[in-house]
């Protein structure tokens, strides 16, 4: 069995988040936004709708 230990967690308390209870994936956590969690409430919302789409190149205009 393996595990992960956060360097900011001391005895279940997050030193990075001003002494809040350690909750991996919480906003402000070093894991927030880097991984997908099975608990959907820990996954960040997409920032902008359609941000991952490819923009169409500008139409070529011919000079007369």
For each residue, the residues with C-beta under 8 A, 3 or more apart:
1:
2:
3:
4:
5: 9
6: 9 14 22 24 30
7:
8: 14 15 16 17 30
9: 5 6 12 13 14 15 22
10: 13 15
11:
12: 9 21 22
13: 9 10 19 20 21 22
14: 6 8 9 17 18 19 20 21 22 23 26 29
15: 8 9 10 19
16: 8 28 29 30
17: 8 14 20 26 28 29
18: 14
19: 13 14 15
20: 13 14 17 23 26
21: 12 13 14
22: 6 9 12 13 14
23: 14 20 26 29
24: 6 29 31 37 42
25: 29 31 32 35 37 39 42 43
26: 14 17 20 23 29 32 42
27: 32 44
28: 16 17 32
29: 14 16 17 23 24 25 26 32
30: 6 8 16 34
31: 24 25 34 35
32: 25 26 27 28 29 42 44
33: 44
34: 30 31
35: 25 31
36: 43
37: 24 25 40 42 43
38:
39: 25 42 43
40: 37 43
41:
42: 24 25 26 32 37 39
43: 25 36 37 39 40
44: 27 32 33 47
45:
46: 49 51
47: 44 51
48: 51
49: 46
50: 53
51: 46 47 48
52:
53: 50
54:
55:
56:
57:
58:
59:
60:
61:
62:
63:
64:
